[in-house]
Structure formats: structure tokens, C-alpha cells
Amino acid sequence: MTEIFQQGAPPSDAVLDLIYLVCCPFSLFGSLFIMITFGSFKRLRTVDGLHFVFFQAFCDFFFTMRFLLGVLVKDRDQYTTHDNSVSCIAIGMLGQFFAQATIGWNMMISVKIFLTFWNPMKLSHVRPLYYHLWVWVTCGGMAIAALALGYYGPTVDGCWISKNHEVARFMMFMFPLSIYMLASILILIFVIYKLGTILSHSSLVEKEHRFRKQIIAYIGIFILAWMPPLLLRTLELFKISYPILVYLDAASSSSQALANAIVWVTSNTFCQAIRNAERRSVIIERQSILTSGSGKIINVTNTYASAARKLGTNEEWQ
């Protein structure tokens, strides 16, 4: 047990595989849940900024899939001993692209929140196209550059930019992550201050409290989920490593999608969308019953009218 705290001790592959096999399926389900419910409920699609969460869930899904594929492919392909394995390079590129896309959309959520509170009266600050260009172009450029330079290879927790290129690993991923994380912390502080000054004396205190908790949750998950990887990769630059950090990196990276899904399903916006859907279902059901009942009444009335006409005809013939 004490080995996990010993510097330089190698992490256990069995423990890493167990972490991924336990955490990844839940995170994959959480990402799918966000994407499916976003597409199913019109209210969620009309809320400004929630499409950012959708794309974040999309990236989370494939980023988490990278860990699961690493476990499933490793034994068959033995990429831990073959640096030029096609599957290792593919998984490494997949991980680089969607890991950076995930933190990129986290940052875009923070930027959107910042612009909203910086000037609440302005409905549209930046066109959505610019957010997409920033995330997809930067992620694609970094992933292709690492491929062209031959940086992908086996790592202690799968395949990514190999340990022989620690400086490139830091500059291509950990440095942008550090900038995004610092910016998110500053934005979080700003939003909490702005909410307190604008709404604390109004009749929207309850809504403010719920919204504040949701904002803190999304940004807080981003900070907490990526702090272990940032610490691990930074220490690796100085040839310092602990197995406990590798395990924390594996657990936090493969669980963040599940944490985002929990925030999503407990948010006031999602609960309101569910209530609206239930109301529509009840209304449609009642309308169906009324329509069906009206049809029966009309049929009975027509039957009585037809019988009366026949009776009247018979009486006149007699």
C-alpha cells in the first residue's frame, strides 16, 4: 500500500486497467445522456450557451473512449513494447485531439459566462462560429503536428505523446491547460462577485443561488478533474513521479464526463424541461380523451337522430 506514495515506483497496470474499466462506462453513459436529452428537449436547445455543454459532452465521449480502447487494445497489440504500433498512434492522436477539445469547450463555457455577465444587456457577444473555429482548429493543429513530428507513443497510462517528448507534451497540452484553468478560476471569481452585486438585493435571490451553484459546479469540475493531470505532467518534467498521482490522473480524467452529467441532470434548466415535457404529455392525453369522448357523443347523437327519423317515417306510413 505504501508503494503508491514512493517516488519513482512504477504504477500497476492492473490497477490502471481496473480504474478505466470501472469509470469509463459510467462517463460514456453520462456523455450520451447529455447529448440525447439535449436533442430531445426543445427547451434545452433554446437556452443560450447550452450547446457548448453538448459539444463538451461530445468531446468527453471520445476522450473517455480513448482510455477504454487503450485497455482493450493493449493486450492484443502489445503497444507498450512497440512505439510505432498503428493502434498506439491512433489512440494517442485520438486522446490528444479530444482531450484538448474537452478543455477547449470548458474554456468556451467560461468565456461565454464571462461575456454574459460583463454586459448582460447584449444578447450576442461573439458568433458561435468563432468558438468552433478556436476549438477545432487549435485541437486539430496540435494533434496533426504531434503526428507529423512522431511524438505519439506508449505512456504509463496508455498511448499519448511519449515520455521521450516531455517538453512537447507540456507545450502542446499542459501549457494550454494551465492558461485555461487560470482563466476559469479568475472568471469564476468575477461571476460570483457580479452575481452578488447585481442580484443579491432583488427578488431573484433563489434563482441566483441555483444558477451560482451550477456555474461553480461546471467550472469546479473542470478545475478538479484536470488538476491531477496538470500536477502529474508538471512533476514529470523534473523527473518526479508517484504512482498515486498516476491513479488520480486516471480516475479524474475518466470520470469528469460523469460529473458533468450529474450537474446537467440536477440543473434547474433540465428539471424545468422535464416538467414542461410532463405537462405537454398530460395535456395531449387529456385532449385525446376529450376528442375520443366527443366522438362517442357525436356517434350516440347520430344514432338517436337516425332512429328518430325512422320512427317518424314509420308513424307517417301507418
C-alpha positions as semicolon CSV with decimal commas, in nm:
position;residue;x (nm);y (nm);z (nm)
1;M;0,000;0,000;0,000
2;T;0,283;0,239;0,082
3;E;0,430;0,184;-0,266
4;I;0,178;0,422;-0,419
5;F;0,346;0,707;-0,229
6;Q;0,704;0,607;-0,318
7;Q;0,876;0,832;-0,566
8;G;0,978;0,654;-0,883
9;A;0,777;0,337;-0,812
10;P;0,603;0,208;-1,127
11;P;0,222;0,218;-1,127
12;S;0,036;-0,110;-1,152
13;D;-0,112;-0,181;-1,495
14;A;-0,381;-0,392;-1,330
15;V;-0,490;-0,104;-1,107
16;L;-0,496;0,139;-1,400
17;D;-0,700;-0,103;-1,611
18;L;-0,944;-0,152;-1,323
19;I;-0,989;0,225;-1,281
20;Y;-1,063;0,269;-1,651
21;L;-1,295;-0,031;-1,672
22;V;-1,498;0,100;-1,377
23;C;-1,506;0,473;-1,456
24;C;-1,522;0,483;-1,836
25;P;-1,860;0,309;-1,888
26;F;-2,031;0,550;-1,647
27;S;-1,871;0,851;-1,816
28;L;-1,966;0,725;-2,162
29;F;-2,325;0,681;-2,047
30;G;-2,321;1,030;-1,891
31;S;-2,198;1,191;-2,213
32;L;-2,458;1,007;-2,420
33;F;-2,728;1,113;-2,174
34;I;-2,638;1,481;-2,216
35;M;-2,632;1,455;-2,596
36;I;-2,959;1,261;-2,621
37;T;-3,154;1,483;-2,382
38;F;-3,018;1,797;-2,548
39;G;-3,152;1,675;-2,880
40;S;-3,482;1,554;-2,732
41;F;-3,597;1,862;-2,539
42;K;-3,657;2,181;-2,733
43;R;-3,626;2,395;-2,421
44;L;-3,265;2,283;-2,371
45;R;-3,177;2,367;-2,731
46;T;-3,317;2,720;-2,696
47;V;-3,121;2,812;-2,381
48;D;-2,828;3,032;-2,477
49;G;-2,494;2,859;-2,422
50;L;-2,614;2,505;-2,356
51;H;-2,497;2,390;-2,697
52;F;-2,145;2,442;-2,557
53;V;-2,223;2,174;-2,299
54;F;-2,345;1,947;-2,579
55;F;-2,015;1,976;-2,768
56;Q;-1,823;1,932;-2,447
57;A;-2,014;1,607;-2,385
58;F;-1,939;1,501;-2,744
59;C;-1,566;1,551;-2,685
60;D;-1,585;1,388;-2,342
61;F;-1,735;1,078;-2,501
62;F;-1,447;1,022;-2,742
63;F;-1,185;1,131;-2,490
64;T;-1,316;0,870;-2,246
65;M;-1,334;0,614;-2,526
66;R;-0,960;0,659;-2,570
67;F;-0,895;0,514;-2,223
68;L;-1,128;0,222;-2,276
69;L;-0,975;0,143;-2,616
70;G;-0,633;0,158;-2,456
71;V;-0,727;-0,117;-2,211
72;L;-0,896;-0,334;-2,474
73;V;-0,629;-0,300;-2,742
74;K;-0,322;-0,314;-2,520
75;D;-0,315;-0,689;-2,457
76;R;-0,389;-0,778;-2,819
77;D;-0,149;-0,538;-2,986
78;Q;0,114;-0,512;-2,713
79;Y;0,170;-0,148;-2,796
80;T;0,363;-0,097;-2,471
81;T;0,661;-0,259;-2,645
82;H;0,609;-0,122;-2,998
83;D;0,644;0,254;-3,033
84;N;0,536;0,250;-3,398
85;S;0,219;0,050;-3,346
86;V;-0,060;0,185;-3,564
87;S;-0,318;0,137;-3,289
88;C;-0,098;0,319;-3,037
89;I;-0,051;0,615;-3,270
90;A;-0,425;0,625;-3,348
91;I;-0,523;0,611;-2,980
92;G;-0,261;0,872;-2,894
93;M;-0,389;1,109;-3,162
94;L;-0,748;1,048;-3,055
95;G;-0,656;1,128;-2,697
96;Q;-0,463;1,443;-2,787
97;F;-0,738;1,584;-3,009
98;F;-1,035;1,519;-2,783
99;A;-0,852;1,596;-2,458
100;Q;-0,767;1,940;-2,589
101;A;-1,116;1,978;-2,735
102;T;-1,266;1,893;-2,395
103;I;-1,065;2,157;-2,211
104;G;-1,128;2,393;-2,502
105;W;-1,506;2,369;-2,465
106;N;-1,469;2,404;-2,089
107;M;-1,289;2,728;-2,158
108;M;-1,554;2,841;-2,408
109;I;-1,822;2,787;-2,142
110;S;-1,623;3,007;-1,906
111;V;-1,577;3,274;-2,174
112;K;-1,948;3,269;-2,258
113;I;-2,036;3,312;-1,892
114;F;-1,786;3,596;-1,857
115;L;-1,919;3,786;-2,159
116;T;-2,278;3,737;-2,040
117;F;-2,206;3,894;-1,702
118;W;-1,972;4,158;-1,838
119;N;-2,255;4,306;-2,044
120;P;-2,589;4,139;-1,958
121;M;-2,785;4,370;-2,192
122;K;-2,603;4,246;-2,501
123;L;-2,764;3,923;-2,622
124;S;-2,491;3,809;-2,861
125;H;-2,127;3,894;-2,794
126;V;-1,937;3,653;-3,021
127;R;-2,070;3,450;-3,312
128;P;-2,079;3,074;-3,233
129;L;-1,864;3,013;-3,541
130;Y;-1,566;3,178;-3,372
131;Y;-1,592;2,948;-3,071
132;H;-1,595;2,645;-3,302
133;L;-1,303;2,773;-3,508
134;W;-1,093;2,827;-3,197
135;V;-1,158;2,481;-3,052
136;W;-1,146;2,264;-3,362
137;V;-0,861;2,442;-3,542
138;T;-0,630;2,456;-3,239
139;C;-0,705;2,095;-3,144
140;G;-0,664;1,965;-3,496
141;G;-0,345;2,162;-3,549
142;M;-0,183;2,029;-3,230
143;A;-0,287;1,669;-3,299
144;I;-0,157;1,676;-3,658
145;A;0,168;1,847;-3,554
146;A;0,237;1,579;-3,291
147;L;0,169;1,311;-3,553
148;A;0,398;1,473;-3,811
149;L;0,680;1,507;-3,557
150;G;0,645;1,147;-3,442
151;Y;0,560;1,229;-3,081
152;Y;0,296;0,961;-3,020
153;G;0,396;0,650;-2,831
154;P;0,331;0,441;-2,517
155;T;0,292;0,610;-2,179
156;V;0,234;0,483;-1,826
157;D;-0,143;0,513;-1,869
158;G;-0,187;0,417;-2,234
159;C;-0,081;0,593;-2,554
160;W;-0,027;0,963;-2,598
161;I;0,276;1,189;-2,651
162;S;0,552;0,961;-2,529
163;K;0,768;1,026;-2,225
164;N;1,067;1,093;-2,451
165;H;0,898;1,418;-2,556
166;E;0,800;1,563;-2,220
167;V;0,867;1,923;-2,326
168;A;0,646;1,883;-2,633
169;R;0,381;1,717;-2,414
170;F;0,384;2,014;-2,180
171;M;0,378;2,278;-2,453
172;M;0,112;2,105;-2,666
173;F;-0,130;2,026;-2,388
174;M;-0,031;2,114;-2,031
175;F;0,057;2,478;-2,108
176;P;-0,282;2,550;-2,275
177;L;-0,448;2,363;-1,988
178;S;-0,268;2,586;-1,735
179;I;-0,383;2,900;-1,916
180;Y;-0,742;2,775;-1,941
181;M;-0,750;2,672;-1,577
182;L;-0,614;3,006;-1,453
183;A;-0,861;3,195;-1,672
184;S;-1,151;2,979;-1,548
185;I;-1,059;3,047;-1,185
186;L;-1,050;3,423;-1,249
187;I;-1,381;3,409;-1,436
188;L;-1,537;3,210;-1,153
189;I;-1,432;3,476;-0,901
190;F;-1,566;3,751;-1,129
191;V;-1,901;3,578;-1,181
192;I;-1,952;3,518;-0,808
193;Y;-1,879;3,886;-0,740
194;K;-2,101;4,005;-1,025
195;L;-2,392;3,787;-0,919
196;G;-2,369;3,916;-0,566
197;T;-2,368;4,282;-0,670
198;I;-2,647;4,254;-0,929
199;L;-2,899;4,016;-0,779
200;S;-2,843;3,987;-0,406
201;H;-3,098;4,260;-0,327
202;S;-3,357;4,161;-0,583
203;S;-3,645;3,918;-0,587
204;L;-3,432;3,668;-0,781
205;V;-3,217;3,559;-0,489
206;E;-3,329;3,198;-0,512
207;K;-3,263;3,179;-0,885
208;E;-2,927;3,347;-0,829
209;H;-2,834;3,084;-0,573
210;R;-2,925;2,795;-0,804
211;F;-2,750;2,948;-1,102
212;R;-2,439;3,026;-0,899
213;K;-2,416;2,668;-0,779
214;Q;-2,449;2,540;-1,134
215;I;-2,176;2,773;-1,263
216;I;-1,945;2,683;-0,976
217;A;-2,012;2,314;-1,040
218;Y;-1,923;2,322;-1,412
219;I;-1,608;2,529;-1,366
220;G;-1,520;2,349;-1,043
221;I;-1,539;2,008;-1,214
222;F;-1,307;2,136;-1,485
223;I;-1,053;2,255;-1,227
224;L;-1,073;1,945;-1,006
225;A;-1,071;1,695;-1,292
226;W;-0,766;1,843;-1,459
227;M;-0,559;1,936;-1,154
228;P;-0,413;1,582;-1,110
229;P;-0,304;1,555;-1,478
230;L;-0,152;1,902;-1,463
231;L;0,037;1,821;-1,144
232;L;0,150;1,481;-1,275
233;R;0,281;1,611;-1,608
234;T;0,448;1,912;-1,448
235;L;0,637;1,693;-1,199
236;E;0,740;1,459;-1,481
237;L;0,932;1,748;-1,634
238;F;1,153;1,737;-1,326
239;K;1,177;1,355;-1,330
240;I;0,946;1,325;-1,028
241;S;0,668;1,067;-1,029
242;Y;0,442;0,897;-0,775
243;P;0,202;0,610;-0,851
244;I;-0,073;0,781;-0,652
245;L;-0,066;1,074;-0,896
246;V;-0,095;0,837;-1,192
247;Y;-0,401;0,673;-1,032
248;L;-0,558;1,010;-0,952
249;D;-0,493;1,122;-1,309
250;A;-0,664;0,810;-1,444
251;A;-0,963;0,840;-1,211
252;S;-1,024;1,212;-1,261
253;S;-0,974;1,211;-1,638
254;S;-1,206;0,915;-1,694
255;S;-1,475;1,042;-1,452
256;Q;-1,520;1,406;-1,549
257;A;-1,787;1,325;-1,807
258;L;-1,991;1,151;-1,539
259;A;-1,953;1,451;-1,308
260;N;-2,071;1,686;-1,585
261;A;-2,373;1,464;-1,645
262;I;-2,465;1,480;-1,275
263;V;-2,453;1,860;-1,287
264;W;-2,660;1,852;-1,606
265;V;-2,936;1,630;-1,469
266;T;-2,961;1,825;-1,142
267;S;-2,967;2,168;-1,306
268;N;-3,281;2,380;-1,285
269;T;-3,294;2,413;-1,664
270;F;-3,303;2,036;-1,715
271;C;-3,563;1,986;-1,440
272;Q;-3,780;2,257;-1,595
273;A;-3,752;2,089;-1,935
274;I;-3,869;1,761;-1,780
275;R;-4,163;1,934;-1,610
276;N;-4,263;2,103;-1,935
277;A;-4,249;1,768;-2,117
278;E;-4,468;1,612;-1,849
279;R;-4,720;1,895;-1,876
280;R;-4,735;1,857;-2,253
281;S;-4,783;1,484;-2,216
282;V;-5,074;1,536;-1,972
283;I;-5,233;1,799;-2,198
284;I;-5,204;1,574;-2,504
285;E;-5,351;1,283;-2,309
286;R;-5,645;1,494;-2,189
287;Q;-5,705;1,628;-2,538
288;S;-5,704;1,272;-2,668
289;I;-5,958;1,167;-2,406
290;L;-6,179;1,468;-2,480
291;T;-6,157;1,408;-2,852
292;S;-6,239;1,043;-2,806
293;G;-6,531;1,131;-2,577
294;S;-6,662;1,391;-2,819
295;G;-6,656;1,134;-3,093
296;K;-6,859;0,890;-2,886
297;I;-7,114;1,161;-2,804
298;I;-7,144;1,252;-3,171
299;N;-7,189;0,886;-3,264
300;V;-7,462;0,837;-2,998
301;T;-7,637;1,157;-3,111
302;N;-7,632;1,045;-3,473
303;T;-7,772;0,706;-3,372
304;Y;-8,061;0,865;-3,181
305;A;-8,131;1,105;-3,469
306;S;-8,135;0,823;-3,720
307;A;-8,369;0,619;-3,501
308;A;-8,598;0,920;-3,457
309;R;-8,613;0,975;-3,832
310;K;-8,700;0,614;-3,889
311;L;-8,967;0,627;-3,617
312;G;-9,115;0,940;-3,767
313;T;-9,125;0,778;-4,111
314;N;-9,299;0,468;-3,975
315;E;-9,560;0,676;-3,794
316;E;-9,639;0,870;-4,110
317;W;-9,673;0,542;-4,312
318;Q;-9,909;0,399;-4,056
